[in-house]
Amino acid sequence: MKTYCIILLAACASLASAQQRNVTSILEVLDVTNGNRTVVKEFPYRIEAPNWTPDGQWLVYNSGGKLYKLSPDSPGEPEMINTGFAARCNNDHVIAADGSQIAISNGTKEDGKSRVYTLPIQGGTPRLITPLGPSYLHGWSPDGKQLAYCAERNGNFDVYVIPAEGGEEIRLTTAEGLDDGPEYSPCGEYIWFNSVRTGLMQVWRMKKDGSEQTQMTFDETRNSWFPHVSPDGKSIIFITYYKGDLEPGQHLPNKNVELRIMPATGGEPKTLVKLFGGQGTINVNSWAPDSKHVAFVSYRLNKP
């Protein structure tokens, strides 16, 4: 189950406030060809889930319910993206392939449930796409026509798609337990996601219509989350938690985790880097356009 969906709104706000104060966030770039890590900027508060813009000019992240952008090459003061009334943005946000729009997941004021909205990348008034909540965005089809998201409906979390302009949502998965993190491949023919249906959280892939659901990782020592496809379609990077550190359906902050990579055709994953992080590290696709670099966030707990 989405760990943050069952927390009362007031408690969630209190927790977020405490996390903002008690952690240092390190925005980093990883070279997947050699494992080298480069620190872009440190923040004396929590930031989460960097996206790389398709032109490679900006990293977009969320912090304190707002969205910000920062140049990875000359990281000065971050610029806030105007999201209007959407002031409870979480770490599920995705940029359209043409770079013109960003889709966000925002905790609606009326009931606190996350819903999906779209707005211009330069900022503007959000447009509601998913009337039902909770809905947590993770993917935007390359042709710009569909959004993919995890949603809780009738007590079960599954993968859904909906037209990017709004309309009727379509349920793609029906397995018991949590199916999460749906993301389109660059060719647009597949959706990658993660599922607990076989016990531990594992990486899966299916056709864009929900057919041919296929398990892609078989790790019995780790829970594998949030598969992200490189722009060239060749590689998958994902985050893993160690078995026993949490329940398979949880993706918590402040854990020892690994970023792992595998071929998009399948095969044995390998560890790229070990770090302290988890929730917020790599929730959404943060590949650079060159398919060689990935942005992520590691964390350091501050002494009280």
Disulfide bonds with the S-S distance in Angstrom:
none
